[in-house]
Amino acid sequence: MAGLARVPDGSVDLILTDPPYNLGKDYGNTSDQQSMEDYLAWTEAWIDAALPKLKPNGSLYIFLTWRYSPEIFVMLKKRMTMMNEIIWDRRVPSMGGSTRSFSSVHDTIGFFVRRKDYYFDLDAVRIPYDAETKKARSRSIFVGAKWLEVGYNPKDLWSVSRLHREHAERVDHPTQKPLEIIERMVKASCPPDGVVMDLFMGSGTTAVAARRCGRDFVGFELNPEYCDIARRRLEALAETGKPVSDPQGQTPPPRRGRRAKSAPLPSEALEQE
Ligand SMILES: C[S@@+](CC[C@H](N)C(=O)[O-])C[C@H]1O[C@@H](n2cnc3c(N)ncnc32)[C@H](O)[C@@H]1O
C-alpha cells in the first residue's frame, strides 16, 4: 500500500493483477491464509487504493477463484463496468481432486472498464484460423473474406495449459501464470508504450509480458525471493530476447507453495495448482 501511494493518480493504462486466492498457500507470508472477512476487507482496501491510479479509459483484469469471485465481482461492479467473466481452463488437471464434488480446473478472470471509450485492440489478439478451420469456411462466399484472413476474436473461455513442473516456462513460484494469457490481456488492453500495473507480481510474469509487448510496467511483490526471480527473468529477457523459464537452471523444489499445513481450509484447496 505504501508503494502504491507513490504511483501518480491517473498514470496507469491497465491494472492486470493476480492476488492471493486465499486458499492457504504459503507465499512466504500469510496473505493467502486469512479469514474470509479479513480477506474480503483487505481486497476492498487494495482495490480502493489501486483504482485511482488508472487512467479514465483504462481497464482492469483480476484473476480469482470461484470461491471468492462472486463477492469480489460485486465489489468491483459498484466501482466499474464489468465487460467479461473469462474462464481460464487450466487443461491439465492437478493430482488428486475431490471425491465428493467435481474437481476444479478453472480460474475466473474479471475484465472491468471505467468508460465506454476504453482502450481495446481486438486486431492485436485475433486468433488465426488454422488449415482445418479454414477448410470449414471454404464455400465460395467466404473466399477472400477479410475476417477469414485476420482471424477470429478470442472468446471468453481460454484453454491454456497451466505451468506444471515440467513446463519449459515454469520457475519457482507456485501460482505462476502462463505468458500466453497475460500477453493477450496486455496486447488487447494496454496501448503500445502504455503502462501496466500488477499489485501482486509473484515471479514477474506481468513484467516479462509487458516488456515483450513493448509496454512499461510497475508492480509490487512482498516476498524478496520472488522479486529476485522476477529480476532474473527480466535480465534473461534483456540478454537473450527469450523469456527463459528458470534463469538459474534450478528445478523447483517439490514443496514450495504447497498449502500451509496449519491453514484451516477445506481439502478442495489442494486441487488448486
Ligand atoms: C497469485 S501470486 C502471483 C503470481 C504471478 N501472477 C506470477 O505469474 O508469478 C500472488 C503474489 O502476491 C504476493 N503478495 C501477497 N500480498 C502482497 C502484498 N501486500 N503486496 C505485494 N505482494 C503481495 C504473494 O507473495 C504472491 O507471490
Ligand as a Chemical Component Dictionary entry (heavy atoms), coordinates in Angstrom:
data_LIG
# 
_chem_comp.id                   LIG 
_chem_comp.type                 NON-POLYMER 
_chem_comp.pdbx_formal_charge   0 
_chem_comp.three_letter_code    LIG 
# 
loop_
_chem_comp_atom.comp_id 
_chem_comp_atom.atom_id 
_chem_comp_atom.alt_atom_id 
_chem_comp_atom.type_symbol 
_chem_comp_atom.charge 
_chem_comp_atom.model_Cartn_x 
_chem_comp_atom.model_Cartn_y 
_chem_comp_atom.model_Cartn_z 
_chem_comp_atom.pdbx_ordinal 
LIG C1  C1  C 0  -1.040 -15.450 -7.084  1  
LIG S1  S1  S 1  0.573  -14.894 -6.778  2  
LIG C2  C2  C 0  1.027  -14.005 -8.230  3  
LIG C3  C3  C 0  1.684  -14.900 -9.273  4  
LIG C4  C4  C 0  2.091  -14.157 -10.528 5  
LIG N1  N1  N 0  0.953  -13.795 -11.319 6  
LIG C5  C5  C 0  3.054  -14.996 -11.369 7  
LIG O1  O1  O 0  2.748  -15.286 -12.551 8  
LIG O2  O2  O -1 4.104  -15.375 -10.858 9  
LIG C6  C6  C 0  0.274  -13.646 -5.586  10 
LIG C7  C7  C 0  1.534  -12.990 -5.051  11 
LIG O3  O3  O 0  1.144  -11.853 -4.247  12 
LIG C8  C8  C 0  2.155  -11.672 -3.269  13 
LIG N2  N2  N 0  1.628  -10.770 -2.236  14 
LIG C9  C9  C 0  0.787  -11.085 -1.221  15 
LIG N3  N3  N 0  0.478  -9.975  -0.504  16 
LIG C10 C10 C 0  1.117  -8.944  -1.087  17 
LIG C11 C11 C 0  1.179  -7.545  -0.835  18 
LIG N4  N4  N 0  0.511  -6.991  0.183   19 
LIG N5  N5  N 0  1.941  -6.781  -1.642  20 
LIG C12 C12 C 0  2.630  -7.329  -2.680  21 
LIG N6  N6  N 0  2.616  -8.641  -2.974  22 
LIG C13 C13 C 0  1.866  -9.440  -2.190  23 
LIG C14 C14 C 0  2.470  -13.084 -2.817  24 
LIG O4  O4  O 0  3.737  -13.147 -2.179  25 
LIG C15 C15 C 0  2.406  -13.854 -4.156  26 
LIG O5  O5  O 0  3.673  -14.007 -4.739  27 
# 
loop_
_chem_comp_bond.comp_id 
_chem_comp_bond.atom_id_1 
_chem_comp_bond.atom_id_2 
_chem_comp_bond.value_order 
_chem_comp_bond.pdbx_ordinal 
LIG C1  S1  SING 1  
LIG S1  C2  SING 2  
LIG S1  C6  SING 3  
LIG C2  C3  SING 4  
LIG C3  C4  SING 5  
LIG C4  N1  SING 6  
LIG C4  C5  SING 7  
LIG C5  O1  DOUB 8  
LIG C5  O2  SING 9  
LIG C6  C7  SING 10 
LIG C7  O3  SING 11 
LIG C7  C15 SING 12 
LIG O3  C8  SING 13 
LIG C8  N2  SING 14 
LIG C8  C14 SING 15 
LIG N2  C9  SING 16 
LIG N2  C13 SING 17 
LIG C9  N3  DOUB 18 
LIG N3  C10 SING 19 
LIG C10 C11 SING 20 
LIG C10 C13 DOUB 21 
LIG C11 N4  SING 22 
LIG C11 N5  DOUB 23 
LIG N5  C12 SING 24 
LIG C12 N6  DOUB 25 
LIG N6  C13 SING 26 
LIG C14 O4  SING 27 
LIG C14 C15 SING 28 
LIG C15 O5  SING 29 
# 
